[in-house]
Amino acid sequence: MYYQSTRGGIDPIGFADAVMMGLATDGGLLVPAEIPQVTPDQLRRWAGLNFQELALEVMTPFIGDEIPREDLRSLIDRSYATFSHPEVTPLVEAGGNRILELFHGPTAAFKDVALQFLGNLFEYLLARSGGQLNIVGATSGDTGSAAIYGVRGKERIQIFILHPKGRVSPIQERQMTSVLDANVHNIAVRGTFDDAQSIVKSLFNDLPFKSAYHLGAVNSINWARILAQSVYYFYAWARVSGGDPERRLSFSVPTGNFGDVFAGYLAKRMGLPIERLVVATNRNDILTRFVHTGVYAVGDAVYQTLSPAMDIQIASNFERYLYFLLDGDSAQVRAAFESMRETGRLEVDAARHDQVQADFDAASASDEETLEQIRSTYSGSGYILCPHTAVGVHAARGMRDVVCLATAHPAKFAEAVREAIGLEAAQPPSLQGLMDKETRCTELDATQEAVKGHLRDALGEGV
Ligand SMILES: *Cc1c(COP(=O)(O)O)cnc(C)c1O
C-alpha cells in the first residue's frame, strides 16, 4: 500500500515511512492511495474475532508486506495487554443507549487505543532502521499523558512533554509526572499553554536543531492512529450485528480534531455497514456548522467547556476528509486551504455539501445540555458518562440503532460529574493512588533557550 499527501506534493511512500513522517513534508496529511474493501464474507468471519485478532485483519491491507504478520500480531498483542478490560473496548448498555467504552487503557481515555499501538510501532520501526526519535510536545492535559504512556520504556525513543506549570488539573499533572522511566522527561514551564506550544513550534522551525536532535511530533495526524481507531468500529458492529452484513448501525462520536470520527468514515468507506456517523461537538462547533452549511469557517475564539479535549478551533484531521470529498483532487485541496489561510473560511459546492450530509449528521451540546445528559443517563440507569461522552449521547438522542463512543472515564472529569449529579465516579485502577506516587519533573522558564538547553543536556551534542 502506498501513501500520498492530501496536497499532492510528495512521491508515494510506504506505510513505515508514512508513520515516521507523521505530517507530510508538503504540509498536507498522509492518506492511503486507495481504500481496501472488505467483503460481506469477511465481515461475517471477522465477527467471531476478539479485538486483537480483528485489529490484525483490519490493519493488514494498509500495511501490506512491510511488517510480517507475526510481528504485527505481537505489536498488537503488546499494545492491548495494557488495557484493564479483557475485551479492550467493551460495548455496554445504559439508559437505552449502547456505549462503546474506549477508556480502559493506562490513562483512562480513548487516545490510548491509538497511542499504545503507535509507541510499539515506533519502537519496532526504529529498531529496524537503526534510527532514534526524540518526541517533543506541549500539552494542556490529556494528550501528553497518553503519549507518555505510549512510549515509556521504549528503546530509541525519548519523550519531552511541556505543560504549563500549575495550569493542568492535578490528576493530569500526576498522570504525567509519576512516570519515572528514564526516557520520559516532563517539563513544567513557568507560563501558559500557548507559551509551551509556541516554544515547541519554534524548536520544530529551527530545522538544523530539529534534524540534529531527531525531533518528532506527537499529534493526532499520524496515519497509524487513524488506523488503530478504525478497529473499534468493526468491533462494535460485530458485537451488535453478530456478523450479519445486512445489519446497519450508526455511531455518535464526540469530536475535536476529527481523528476519531474520520476513523469511522474510513471504516465505512472500507465497507462496514455504517448508517450514520454523528459528529458531536461542544460549543466549539466549527465541524457541526460545516455539516449543516457546507462552510468551514474559523470562529472568533476557543471556548473553554466542560469537555476540554474537544475545545479546538480548527480540526487537524478535517483535511483528510476534504481530500476524499474532493475525489482525491490535490489541487482543489490546496486551493481550499489557501482560501482558508487568506480568509479563515472554505466552502464546498452544493453537490459536495449533499455528499457531506450523506456522510455525517452533526449536533452540538452546550455545557448545560452536557450536564443535563449526565444527569438523565445517571438517573435512568446509574451509569455515569464523562462530559465528552455526554456530548455524543446528547447528539444521538432520538436515533435508533446507534452506538455512542465513550471517550474518557468519568472519574477523570470528576468536577463536571459532581456538578451534574452530586457525586463522583469510582476511580479505575489506573487512577488509584496517583496522588501519592513519586514524581519527577523539571521546572523551566518559558523560553526557547531554556528548553533547548535542557534538551541538549539530556541528549548530548546531537549527531
Ligand atoms: C481527544 C479527545 C476527543 C476528541 O477526539 P478527536 O479525535 O480529536 O476528534 C474526545 N474526547 C476525549 C476524552 C478526548 O481525549
The ligand as a MOL file (V3000), in Angstrom:
LIG
                    3D

  0  0  0     0  0            999 V3000
M  V30 BEGIN CTAB
M  V30 COUNTS 15 15 0 0 0
M  V30 BEGIN ATOM
M  V30 1 C -9.1220 13.7400 22.0540 0
M  V30 2 C -10.4620 13.5170 22.6860 0
M  V30 3 C -11.6750 13.7020 21.9760 0
M  V30 4 C -11.7060 14.2020 20.5400 0
M  V30 5 O -11.1960 13.2790 19.6200 0
M  V30 6 P -10.7120 13.7540 18.1730 0
M  V30 7 O -10.1100 12.5610 17.5490 0
M  V30 8 O -9.7200 14.8640 18.4110 0
M  V30 9 O -11.9200 14.2460 17.4380 0
M  V30 10 C -12.8620 13.4140 22.6200 0
M  V30 11 N -12.8800 13.0210 23.9210 0
M  V30 12 C -11.7580 12.8330 24.6330 0
M  V30 13 C -11.8530 12.4170 26.0540 0
M  V30 14 C -10.5020 13.0750 24.0540 0
M  V30 15 O -9.3890 12.8990 24.7720 0
M  V30 END ATOM
M  V30 BEGIN BOND
M  V30 1 1 1 2
M  V30 2 1 2 3
M  V30 3 2 2 14
M  V30 4 1 3 4
M  V30 5 2 3 10
M  V30 6 1 4 5
M  V30 7 1 5 6
M  V30 8 2 6 7
M  V30 9 1 6 8
M  V30 10 1 6 9
M  V30 11 1 10 11
M  V30 12 2 11 12
M  V30 13 1 12 13
M  V30 14 1 12 14
M  V30 15 1 14 15
M  V30 END BOND
M  V30 END CTAB
M  END
